Amino acid sequence: MALLAVLGIVIGAFANHLIYRYAWFPRKIGPWGPAELNTPPRTPFDRIPIFGWLGLRRESSVHGRGYWIRPLLIELALAVCIPAYYWFQTQTGLLLPVAYRGAAQIAAHEPWMTQIFWAHAILITLMVAATFIDFDEQTIPDLLTIPGTLIALLLASFSLFVFLPASVGGTAPIPTLFFLPAALAPKWFGPTGWWTGFGIWTAWCFALANRRVILRRGPLKAIDYFFASLRRDPYWIHKLAMWIIGAVLIRIAFGISGSTWIGLLTALIGLGVGGGVVWAIRIVGSLAMRREALGFGDVTLMAMIGAFIGWQGAVISFFLAPIAAILIVLVYFIVTRNSEIPFGPYLCAGTLLTIFWWDRLLNGWFLGNLAILGPFMLWLFIALTGMMGVMLFVWRIFKERYLSE
């Protein structure tokens, strides 16, 4: 636990580095980067996590009064939370079905839970950084979510046991793979599986290259707009190379087959469903409100989360986000008096709630209902999304007619 506390401090320090250096407008805050020109030189004491921020108070005249409090609390909180998270995942058995929470069963599943912990330590680091960058700038940088998604795909290719446990019909726990609650069908090892994985990868890379599809002048002109926008992107060659290399590696995993392919396909489908749900809400909300309803950073964040915990967990996390928002909105408004709240922190908090209540939510509710409703769940989501769009449209009309000054 002491070593994990040290790891938590290191994770907190790294998250702080990401928050200030990977933001859209980077700031020279923190001991590991260059200082502002009008501040004293950094000292070795400044680089000591937690305590170093006490010395960096001298830069308050440049960065703002009390600027050092938040990064200090982030490092301190993760020093406590990382050991607690490890204990929760590996020692309590709370991720397992109730019937498998005896001491012998918990010990037998500890290696699996430990793999999940290490994968989630990466996810938590990225979610902490994304949360506070979103608070600061109302944006989530691709520099966080793209590498995070690639790491999730890589981990899933090496081991199925980075996914949380599921139990269908009281069976022994297995990783939450994409086909649950149904059985694994042979078609996923054939063209259906290949085109699904390749299609999701291509759609994700397409979205990163061009986030708007302009159809006002027809599909042919939309293609022209796409390539014109692509050429203006200074990183288009990197994104093209990523798509090509990724497609080759997906084909290799498909050829290897077995757990390598199933793990990768699980992460890819989690990416597609997680990002697709938020993207659909974004499109409908933007059309109804005539302004951007959600940032595209929320789409890439939820795609990354889906790649880590699968499409089932991503869907649950998305619908738990408003519950998490209640507390976040209250605290954020009290501290900042700002009513414009970004959505990324809700998604991260909803993800943590999903993990903490995993057995009850997934095994006790989601998989059972999914087995009963089947494809109807998709139509239900489409209907609810349409209803949301109508309500937002009505609210916009009402606000424009009766509440505008």
Secondary structure, DSSP 4 states (H G I P E B T S, - for coil): -HHHHHHHHHHHHHHHHHHHHSSSS----STTSPPPTTSPPP-GGGGSTTTHHHHGGGGHHHH-TTTTHHHHHHHHHHHHHHHHHHHHHHTS-TTS-GGG-SHHHHHHHHHHHHHHHHHHHHHHHHHHHHHHHHHHHS---HHHHHHHHHHHHHHHHH-GGGSPEE-STTPPPEE--TTTTSPPPGGGGSHHHHHHHHHHHHHHHHHHH------TT-HHHHHHHHHHHHHH-TTHHHHHHHHHHHHHHHHHHHHH-HHHHHHHHHHHHHHHHHHHHHHHHHHHHHHHHTS-SS-HHHHHHHHHHHHHHHHHHHHHHHHHHHHHHHHHHHHHHHHH------SHHHHHHHHHHHHHTHIIIIIIIIHHHHHHHTTHHHHHHHHHHHHHHHHHHHHHHHIIIII--
